[in-house]
Amino acid sequence: MADTLTGAAHDATAVPEFPMPRQSRCPFDPPPALKELQSEGPLVKVRLWDGSESWLVTRYAEQRALLGDPRVSADTDRPGYPTKASAEAGEGKLSFIMMDDPEHARQRRMVTAPFAVKKIEALRPKVQKIVDGLIDDLLAGPKPVDLVDAFALPIPSLVICELLGVPYEDHDLFQENTKTMVRTTATPEERGAATREMAGYLAGQIGKRITEPQDDMLSGIAARITAGELTHQQATEMALLLLIAGHETTANMIALGTLALLHHPDQLKLLRETDDPKLVASAVEELLRYLHITHLGRRRAVTEDIEIAGQVIKAGEGIIMANEIGNRDPEVFDDPDRLDLTRDARRHVAFGFGIHQCLGQPLARMELQVVYGTLYKRIPTLKAAVPLDDVRFKTDAFIYGVHELPVSW
Amino acid sequence: MKVELEADKCVASGQCVLVAMDVFDQDDDGIAILLKQEIGDDLLDDVKEAVAVCPAAAIRLVEQ
């Protein structure tokens, strides 16, 4: 430990800060400085917002190996766990994504059933109807219009509300609070207040279902309380995780993906002209790979010494898997900085890897397939209503995307 | 070739079903199940892909 401290102090000036700024002219690419680190080696030390140091894992192979290693912990209370911002330090648990096995597996398995591939496939017609209805509204309304507000956010929000059983009429409450919860510049007080309001709301919804169960996920979660398998607080945290994860990520993929396509007209043309669901599915994988919206890395604490890539990561040290550059690793993807909807990008790590890999990925995939396969066909002249320089990117949020996207046609 | 699945490790990501629907399915909880234990060359590439994308490393191919 003494060696580590001395070494850290000695190298203090050489340790780069993470995260790094993106280049404003290439808002779809990871920060250039981050890509340079990848060429330096698979593991480099970086300095975080609070002055602490952590290992940054830059290469795809090492990222997958570590995310699949039982000696790495997702428990934010572990020594060395690298927090993303002051707002995140000290907050309550966000259910099983912040737990290790066996408790992680026990709780995660309580909510896996509705996300099975065939059950999600059965939802496709309903999602298609939602998407078509929102496009009808767009076409009938004024332009330019903000695609985030009028289209990208309502789709996943409507779908996750339906799955969970949360009334969509309350969307202002959870969308506003979610915005605060995912903003890196929120103070711990702001974040705490937003979390409490959301948790209070969901605890109430779950409470209602203990006495009057319905055919929805919240009722399933409520039944676990009755069965003594979850406390009311654990159930609330689980619902909170599903609600936030269910709409924030997909909404950003819809808007940012559309903006990226508008700036790659040859690729957009492929989607506009195809009737092949395989090409649409491949486009979804490639956009997930290329955009990689979880841009602050997947973070873990190491619980036992791990030797990897000629380096020993010590117990009590933090590791950050920079999956956005893992997805641009030239060892795995040819010409990785090129957006190519026809490539096979399925091995990307946009949903993470290991036991915490995104539970909702079949849902996210299906929603994005419906959106990317419909929007540009139904509005073939869709265009950005502002220059790229005027678009506000979410560099200040845990999930990358755009704050607004004015579009016209 | 023989396919082996450790259901205890499965995290219900459904990736195997997406790439090799003839070999894998999911039970009522989303946990992977094997439809075929022995596969021929026609399904080999799909199963290799399933092994590669399984986040929990729960699938193995064994030479018989």
Chai-1 contact restraints between the chains, C-beta under 6 A:
chainA,res_idxA,chainB,res_idxB,connection_type,confidence,min_distance_angstrom,max_distance_angstrom,comment,restraint_id
A,G68,B,A57,contact,1.0,0.0,6.0,A-B,restraint_1
A,T112,B,A12,contact,1.0,0.0,6.0,A-B,restraint_2
A,T112,B,D29,contact,1.0,0.0,6.0,A-B,restraint_3
A,T112,B,G30,contact,1.0,0.0,6.0,A-B,restraint_4
A,A113,B,D29,contact,1.0,0.0,6.0,A-B,restraint_5
A,A113,B,G30,contact,1.0,0.0,6.0,A-B,restraint_6
A,F115,B,G30,contact,1.0,0.0,6.0,A-B,restraint_7
A,A116,B,Q26,contact,1.0,0.0,6.0,A-B,restraint_8
A,A116,B,G30,contact,1.0,0.0,6.0,A-B,restraint_9
A,V117,B,G14,contact,1.0,0.0,6.0,A-B,restraint_10
A,V117,B,V17,contact,1.0,0.0,6.0,A-B,restraint_11
A,F353,B,P55,contact,1.0,0.0,6.0,A-B,restraint_12
A,G354,B,P55,contact,1.0,0.0,6.0,A-B,restraint_13
A,I355,B,V11,contact,1.0,0.0,6.0,A-B,restraint_14
A,I355,B,A56,contact,1.0,0.0,6.0,A-B,restraint_15
A,Q357,B,S13,contact,1.0,0.0,6.0,A-B,restraint_16
A,Q357,B,P55,contact,1.0,0.0,6.0,A-B,restraint_17
A,P362,B,G14,contact,1.0,0.0,6.0,A-B,restraint_18
